[in-house]
Amino acid sequence: MTERVYNFNPGPAVLPLSVLEQARDEFLNYAGTGMSVMEISHRSKQFEAIVHSAEAGCKELLGAGDDFRVLFIQGGASMQFSMVPLNFLPAGRHADYLLTGSFAEKAWQEAQKLGQAQVAGSTWGENYRRVPDKKEINFSDNAAYVHITTNNTIYGTQWHSLPDTGSVPLVADMSSDILSRPIDINKFSLIYAGAQKNLGPSGVTVVLIRRDMLEKAPAHLTSMLRYDTYAENDSLYNTPPTFGIYMIMLVLDWIEESGGLAAMEKHNTEKAGYIYDAIDNSNGFYSGHAEKGSRSLMNITFRLAREELEKQFLAEAATYRLSGLKGHRSVGGMRASVYNAMSKTGCAELADFMESFRKKNS
């Protein structure tokens, strides 16, 4: 096996090494079945136990009570852009969207196709360098729900203080920062997250939903687009992405064994600090895209003075096993995605490389 790199890709992203090793060891014979977890029936007792364990583990880590369900759905977060308004945006009502990046825009655009979706706040004009201030947010009267994207993968920004939506249900796309820090789960009515950044492999979307929201789906909505279909069948209405759910179960166990969300937040703050310090102490050699008050602990975006220097940075970084650092075309430059499974060592290695590169090229 070739030596593993430090994987800074934004998703599919780095997974805990111990989880990968456990999956490898169980791959051919899961729990004494004589079959891989990819081969056992999704109707078997063994797989039902995996689904129930994953739901219980997710709820326990988030502090969610019996008034919540956890569902495992296919179609990625992108399908949730449609499922949310299909289930919760009735005719004659508005939905409020806060635009803080490309995926927030896409969620709003899909909702517009299905009902009345308005922009309640946006920093588009600043190329999404920050999230909106409270005074910049204007919610509509009698909104059916408010939608936010808690962390913006492309632009490297994150909500550190949630907007107050009062009694209006708050819906959040948490694809890139779920389970990275403690949150007040009772402020949310629905959370969805593609697994491929902080939870597991691609192919599974985790949805945490309040039970009272399950009753809001219109009667005409087809079965596979209804949240209550998944809840009533414990995510087993059709054949689910079995291996992905199994991997999520293992990652949830790893987070719990690592100390839970408080420990994750401390871990993530410290390791992101290495890279932000390298930016801030570079005398302008590196310039961060996100304003300091909105900086993400998951995705760190920055640029160098010239594009040719950025190409040189990427080429030299690869020789130090620092992989996946190229930024999105919307921002350019560099992006270091440092999800839960990225080690402090990996972030420290990147920070050291940034300092040595600066000294050689200033």
C-alpha positions in Angstrom: 0.0 0.0 0.0 1.3 3.4 -0.9 1.7 5.9 1.9 -1.5 7.8 2.7 -1.6 11.6 2.0 -3.1 14.4 4.1 -6.5 14.6 2.3 -7.8 18.2 2.3 -10.5 17.5 -0.3 -13.9 19.1 0.3 -15.9 15.9 -0.3 -15.8 13.0 -0.7 -13.4 13.7 2.2 -11.1 12.2 4.7 -12.5 9.5 7.0 -11.0 8.3 10.3 -8.3 5.8 9.7 -9.6 3.5 12.5 -13.0 3.4 10.8 -11.5 2.5 7.5 -9.5 -0.2 9.2 -12.5 -1.6 10.9 -14.5 -1.6 7.7 -11.6 -3.4 6.0 -11.4 -6.1 8.7 -15.2 -6.7 8.6 -15.5 -6.4 4.8 -15.7 -10.1 3.9 -17.6 -11.4 7.0 -19.8 -9.0 8.9 -20.9 -10.0 12.4 -20.4 -13.7 11.7 -22.9 -13.7 8.7 -20.3 -15.1 6.3 -21.2 -12.2 4.0 -20.0 -8.6 3.5 -22.1 -5.9 4.9 -22.5 -5.0 1.2 -24.2 -8.4 0.6 -26.5 -8.9 3.5 -30.2 -8.2 3.0 -31.5 -4.8 4.1 -34.4 -6.7 5.6 -32.1 -8.8 7.8 -31.9 -8.4 11.6 -28.2 -7.6 11.2 -28.9 -4.6 9.0 -31.9 -3.4 10.9 -29.6 -3.3 13.9 -27.1 -1.1 11.9 -29.9 1.4 11.0 -31.2 1.6 14.6 -27.7 2.0 15.9 -26.9 4.8 13.5 -30.1 6.7 14.3 -29.6 6.3 18.0 -25.9 7.4 17.8 -26.8 10.5 15.8 -29.6 11.5 18.1 -27.4 11.0 21.2 -24.5 13.1 19.9 -26.8 15.9 18.9 -28.8 15.7 22.1 -32.1 15.1 20.2 -35.0 13.6 22.1 -37.9 11.3 21.2 -39.5 14.2 19.3 -36.9 13.8 16.5 -36.3 11.1 13.9 -33.2 10.4 11.9 -33.7 9.3 8.3 -31.2 7.9 5.8 -32.1 9.1 2.2 -30.5 8.9 -1.2 -30.2 11.7 -3.7 -27.7 13.9 -1.8 -28.3 17.2 -0.2 -29.3 18.4 -3.7 -32.5 16.3 -3.5 -33.3 17.9 -0.2 -33.3 21.3 -2.0 -36.6 20.0 -3.6 -37.9 17.7 -0.8 -38.0 20.5 1.7 -40.4 22.8 -0.3 -42.3 19.9 -1.6 -43.2 18.8 1.9 -43.4 22.2 3.7 -44.2 25.0 1.3 -47.9 25.2 0.7 -49.6 27.4 -1.7 -50.1 30.9 -0.4 -47.2 30.8 2.0 -43.6 32.0 1.7 -40.3 30.4 2.6 -37.4 32.5 3.6 -33.9 31.7 2.4 -30.6 33.2 3.6 -28.0 33.1 0.9 -24.4 32.6 2.0 -22.9 30.6 -0.8 -23.5 28.5 -3.9 -25.4 25.7 -2.2 -27.6 28.1 -0.4 -28.4 29.7 -3.8 -29.2 26.3 -5.3 -31.6 25.5 -2.5 -33.4 28.8 -3.0 -33.5 28.3 -6.8 -35.1 24.9 -6.4 -37.7 26.2 -4.0 -38.6 29.0 -6.4 -39.6 26.4 -8.9 -42.1 24.9 -6.4 -43.5 27.9 -4.6 -42.9 31.4 -3.2 -39.3 31.5 -1.9 -37.8 34.9 -1.0 -34.3 36.0 -0.1 -34.4 37.2 3.5 -30.7 38.0 3.6 -27.6 37.7 1.3 -24.0 38.6 1.0 -23.8 37.8 -2.7 -22.6 41.3 -3.5 -19.5 40.7 -1.4 -18.7 37.3 -3.1 -20.0 35.7 0.1 -17.0 36.8 2.3 -19.2 36.6 5.4 -22.7 35.6 6.6 -25.3 38.3 7.0 -25.6 40.4 10.2 -28.8 40.1 12.1 -29.8 43.7 11.1 -29.5 42.7 7.4 -32.0 39.9 7.7 -35.7 40.6 6.8 -38.0 37.7 7.4 -41.4 37.7 5.6 -44.7 37.6 7.5 -46.1 34.1 8.1 -43.2 32.2 6.6 -43.6 28.5 6.3 -39.9 27.9 7.2 -36.5 29.6 7.2 -33.6 27.9 5.4 -29.9 28.4 6.1 -26.7 26.7 5.1 -24.7 26.6 8.3 -21.2 26.2 6.6 -20.3 27.3 3.2 -17.8 24.9 1.7 -16.8 26.9 -1.3 -16.3 30.3 0.4 -15.1 29.2 3.8 -17.7 30.9 5.9 -19.8 29.6 8.8 -22.7 30.7 10.9 -21.4 31.1 14.5 -24.6 32.6 15.8 -27.9 31.3 14.4 -30.6 33.7 13.3 -33.6 33.9 15.6 -36.6 32.6 13.7 -39.0 32.6 16.6 -41.8 30.1 16.1 -41.0 29.7 12.4 -39.4 26.3 11.7 -35.7 26.5 11.0 -34.3 24.2 8.3 -30.6 23.8 7.9 -28.2 22.3 5.3 -25.4 21.1 7.6 -23.6 19.0 5.0 -20.2 20.4 5.8 -20.2 21.0 9.5 -22.7 18.5 11.0 -21.3 17.0 14.3 -18.3 19.3 14.3 -19.5 21.2 17.3 -22.3 21.2 19.9 -25.5 22.9 18.7 -28.9 23.7 20.3 -30.9 21.0 18.5 -34.2 22.4 19.7 -33.7 25.5 17.5 -34.1 23.3 14.4 -37.1 21.6 12.9 -35.1 19.8 10.2 -31.4 19.3 9.5 -30.0 17.6 6.4 -26.5 16.7 5.5 -24.7 14.8 2.7 -22.6 12.2 4.5 -19.5 12.6 2.4 -17.8 15.4 4.4 -18.1 14.6 8.1 -20.2 11.5 8.4 -19.2 8.8 5.9 -19.0 8.0 2.2 -21.0 9.6 -0.5 -24.5 8.2 -1.4 -26.3 8.8 1.9 -28.0 11.9 3.2 -28.8 12.1 6.9 -32.0 14.0 7.8 -32.9 14.9 11.4 -36.5 15.9 11.6 -39.0 16.8 14.3 -41.9 14.4 14.4 -44.5 17.2 14.0 -43.0 18.2 10.7 -43.7 14.7 9.4 -47.4 15.5 9.4 -47.1 18.5 7.0 -46.6 16.6 3.7 -49.4 17.2 1.3 -51.5 14.2 0.5 -50.8 14.2 -3.2 -47.0 14.0 -2.8 -45.5 10.8 -4.1 -44.1 8.2 -1.6 -40.3 8.6 -2.3 -40.4 12.3 -1.8 -42.2 12.2 1.5 -40.3 12.3 4.8 -43.0 10.3 6.6 -42.4 7.4 4.2 -38.9 7.0 5.5 -39.9 7.6 9.1 -42.7 5.0 9.0 -40.4 2.4 7.5 -37.2 3.2 9.5 -35.5 4.3 6.2 -36.2 0.8 4.8 -39.1 1.6 2.4 -36.8 0.7 -0.5 -33.3 -0.7 -0.6 -31.1 2.0 1.1 -27.4 2.6 0.6 -26.5 -0.1 3.0 -22.7 0.2 3.1 -22.9 4.0 3.5 -25.2 3.7 6.5 -22.9 1.1 8.0 -20.0 3.5 7.6 -22.0 6.3 9.2 -22.6 4.0 12.2 -18.8 3.5 12.6 -18.1 7.2 12.3 -20.7 8.0 14.9 -19.0 5.5 17.2 -15.6 7.1 16.5 -16.9 10.6 17.4 -18.4 9.3 20.6 -15.2 7.5 21.6 -13.3 10.6 20.8 -15.2 12.6 23.4 -18.3 13.7 21.6 -19.1 17.1 20.1 -17.4 19.2 22.7 -14.1 17.4 22.0 -14.7 17.7 18.3 -15.1 21.5 18.6 -11.9 21.8 20.6 -10.1 19.6 18.1 -11.4 21.5 15.1 -10.7 24.9 16.6 -7.1 24.0 17.4 -6.2 22.5 14.1 -7.9 25.2 12.0 -6.0 27.7 14.2 -2.7 26.4 12.8 -3.7 27.4 9.2 -5.4 30.6 10.1 -2.3 31.7 12.0 -0.2 30.9 9.0 -2.4 33.2 6.9 -2.6 36.0 9.5 1.1 36.0 10.2 2.2 36.0 6.6 2.4 39.8 6.2 0.0 39.7 3.3 1.6 36.8 1.4 -1.5 34.8 2.0 -4.9 36.5 2.0 -8.0 34.8 3.5 -11.3 35.0 1.6 -13.6 34.9 4.6 -13.9 37.8 7.0 -12.6 36.8 10.4 -16.0 36.9 12.1 -17.4 34.4 9.7 -14.4 32.1 9.2 -15.2 28.4 8.9 -13.6 25.7 11.0 -14.2 23.2 8.3 -13.1 24.9 5.0 -10.2 27.4 5.0 -10.0 29.5 1.8 -7.1 31.7 0.9 -5.2 33.2 -2.1 -1.6 34.1 -3.0 -0.6 37.2 -4.9 -0.3 35.6 -8.3 -1.9 32.7 -10.1 1.5 31.3 -11.2 2.5 31.3 -7.5 -0.6 29.4 -6.6 0.1 26.8 -9.2 3.6 26.4 -7.8 2.2 26.2 -4.2 -0.1 23.3 -5.3 2.7 21.4 -7.1 5.1 21.7 -4.2 2.5 20.9 -1.6 1.8 17.6 -3.4 5.4 16.6 -2.9 4.8 16.9 0.9 1.7 14.6 0.6 -0.6 17.6 1.0 -3.5 16.8 -1.3 -6.8 18.4 -2.4 -5.9 22.0 -1.8 -7.0 23.6 -5.0 -9.8 26.1 -4.4 -13.2 26.3 -6.1 -13.3 28.4 -9.3 -15.7 30.8 -7.6 -13.0 31.9 -5.2 -9.8 30.6 -6.7 -6.6 30.0 -4.8 -6.5 27.4 -2.1 -9.1 25.6 0.1 -8.1 23.4 3.0 -11.0 21.3 4.1 -10.3 20.1 7.6 -13.4 18.1 8.7 -13.5 16.1 11.9 -11.3 13.3 10.6 -8.5 15.6 9.5 -5.7 15.3 12.1 -3.9 18.1 14.0 -0.7 16.7 12.5 -2.1 17.2 8.9 -3.0 20.8 9.7 0.3 21.5 11.4 2.2 20.0 8.4 0.2 22.3 6.0 0.9 25.4 8.2 4.6 24.5 8.3 4.7 24.1 4.5 2.9 27.5 4.1 5.5 29.2 6.2 8.5 27.6 4.4 6.9 28.4 1.0 6.4 32.0 2.1 10.0 32.4 3.1 11.3 31.0 -0.2 9.0 33.1 -2.4 8.5 36.4 -0.6 
